[in-house]
Amino acid sequence: RLLRVCRENDIVFMAVFGSFARREQGKRSDIDIAIEFRENGGKSLLDLIRIEEELRKIFKRKVDLGIFSTLNPYIIEDVKREMLVIYEKG
């Protein structure tokens, strides 16, 4: 199902970061996921909300979705260091 979501939405990269990547999650933790779309594959806010909802159904948890290239520069190095890549089109 995850592969289908990536293919249908032109996602070329997906990684988990935050408490799940560090294996520090609790029962109520959300899953932080960073994605990147193929070049010229920009999506609307509604598209992102729909993708987030599809991922919530797959992981059975709240998902906090972000676009990797637009993550806050103050946290990007931490994200790169701890992220676990779960999909990469290559």
ChimeraX attribute file (.defattr): number of C-alpha atoms within 10 A of each C-alpha:
attribute: neighborCount
match mode: 1-to-1
recipient: residues
	/A:1	10
	/A:2	13
	/A:3	12
	/A:4	9
	/A:5	14
	/A:6	20
	/A:7	12
	/A:8	9
	/A:9	16
	/A:10	17
	/A:11	20
	/A:12	17
	/A:13	19
	/A:14	24
	/A:15	20
	/A:16	22
	/A:17	21
	/A:18	19
	/A:19	15
	/A:20	18
	/A:21	18
	/A:22	12
	/A:23	9
	/A:24	9
	/A:25	13
	/A:26	9
	/A:27	6
	/A:28	8
	/A:29	14
	/A:30	18
	/A:31	22
	/A:32	19
	/A:33	24
	/A:34	22
	/A:35	20
	/A:36	20
	/A:37	18
	/A:38	12
	/A:39	9
	/A:40	7
	/A:41	11
	/A:42	13
	/A:43	11
	/A:44	8
	/A:45	9
	/A:46	9
	/A:47	12
	/A:48	16
	/A:49	13
	/A:50	12
	/A:51	18
	/A:52	18
	/A:53	18
	/A:54	16
	/A:55	21
	/A:56	16
	/A:57	13
	/A:58	13
	/A:59	13
	/A:60	12
	/A:61	15
	/A:62	16
	/A:63	20
	/A:64	16
	/A:65	19
	/A:66	17
	/A:67	14
	/A:68	18
	/A:69	12
	/A:70	11
	/A:71	12
	/A:72	11
	/A:73	9
	/A:74	8
	/A:75	9
	/A:76	13
	/A:77	11
	/A:78	12
	/A:79	20
	/A:80	13
	/A:81	9
	/A:82	16
	/A:83	20
	/A:84	18
	/A:85	16
	/A:86	12
	/A:87	16
	/A:88	14
	/A:89	12
	/A:90	5
